[in-house]
Amino acid sequence: MDERALIREAVAARRMSYAPYSSFMVGAALFCGNGAVYRGCNIENAAYGPSNCAERTAFFKAVSEGERDFAAIAVAGWPKDGKPGFAWPCGVCRQVMAEFCDPASFRIIVGTDEDNYTVRTLAELLPEGFGPASLGI
Ligand code: THU
């Protein structure tokens, strides 16, 4: 799946966002090596701490279905009634990506629509990270 199509998936996933506290709606679309796409949205909680980002929702859905091979993720996030903008993955989500993805090749696509996005590798967003390779795994 190309980057434009993956951003469209993330924008569609954003519609499912449950964000009554921040009103910041985020969608993600995770593209697997086998061609499958897993969508995710942010899911907030009245206790705040248990809230989950869209990216981690997508990863946990995929991993729980047996996926282990990931090529790219698209992220689309901006305020509910606000102007579309770029939402870069938080540090916790970058660390979760580092558990399952090759930092040099995994692509992170952040944008608002298929004509407005930026692509980075995980290595660019999480330089000198600590991952499975640090433990010899
Ligand atoms: N959020 C995401 O889902 N992904 C990001 O990349 C940035 C932040 C969510 C968490 C929270 O529900 C809301 O956006 C505001 O921080």
Boltz pocket constraint, residues with backbone or C-beta under 6 A from the ligand:
constraints:
  - pocket:
      binder: B
      contacts: [[A, 18], [A, 19], [A, 22], [A, 24], [A, 25], [A, 26], [A, 41], [A, 42], [A, 43], [A, 44], [A, 51], [A, 52], [A, 53], [A, 54], [A, 55], [A, 75], [A, 77], [A, 87], [A, 88], [A, 89], [A, 90]]
      max_distance: 6.0
